[in-house]
């Protein structure tokens, strides 16, 4: 895995953490920002061909 892939995965991980924090603190503005960041990070990963593993708490199916 190259450095760009690692940076994209870290960005997704950081955005997921920010989203969880915003949810736990019931911060609507933070939630909006975190969702925007996560969507952008996932878009860039998808366009870059980076497979993002589901978060451990994500439900699949």
KAJO-V655527 format. One record per helix or strand. SS is the DSSP state (alpha for helix, beta for strand). FROM is the first residue (numbers start at 0). LEN is the number of residues. Records with the same first field share a line. If there is no record, write none. Layout:
# KAJO-V655527
SS=FROM-LEN + FROM-LEN
This chain:
# KAJO-V655527
alpha=2-22 + 27-20
